[in-house]
């Protein structure tokens, strides 16, 4: 089989950021060239994007509503059916490594403190760096427009933040968000793998978990291919979007067409995009700009 790595930088990532996706795809392709599996390659590609700083994952993760807290989600899956994921992970540089660690255990998904203790048990690299200046700036921007309900995402338009506030720190006078990184891989042995990582989607309350660590929602790999999604997590979860795309691959629909079909189920004001590989093809589609890349070993 013709091996390939696809990466994306999240919905709304501008095309100028494609260099980051290309570098990550090349990192994944190098892993395949060296004999690594599809899963090894997908994890390596996502690790690379977690370090980029521009993408909303790893050290580029967005802040929660309070402007202080970073909680990250990640998930990995290979077509053998092995799955690992972490939700609301704090304090580690590579959430995707923690998801990979979860895959090596009897469980699928670890959350919060348990996820952090698992990462520590696997001696993963801590991250105390906090949010990037770019993310702090984005937080400031959202905060400064929060007073105008028309400028908010639809789900938040009528929200009474004073009632919902679940942080220990008081509600700040101002508030802030965007998206996920992902990789899908087909290796020479015909195995598929998907990996995804995110800081979440703005705005977020404490403990909110999006689609990224949820199998079938933010990622999926099965006998017919691998899929990774990006966009507004709540809407992706409702549609189990990646599983829906994989189901279409299994019916012989091409990856790009399968993603398009699911994209059409999202209202226009909800950002959504995905990348996918099947046994013979690969494709991507998004209803917003989305930096992406492919590489072959
Ligand atoms: N797609 C990322 C999130 O909603 O958390």
Boltz pocket constraint, residues with backbone or C-beta under 6 A from the ligand:
constraints:
  - pocket:
      binder: B
      contacts: [[A, 178], [A, 179], [A, 180], [A, 198], [A, 199], [A, 200], [A, 201], [A, 209], [A, 210], [A, 211], [A, 212], [A, 229], [A, 230], [A, 231], [A, 232], [A, 233], [A, 234]]
      max_distance: 6.0
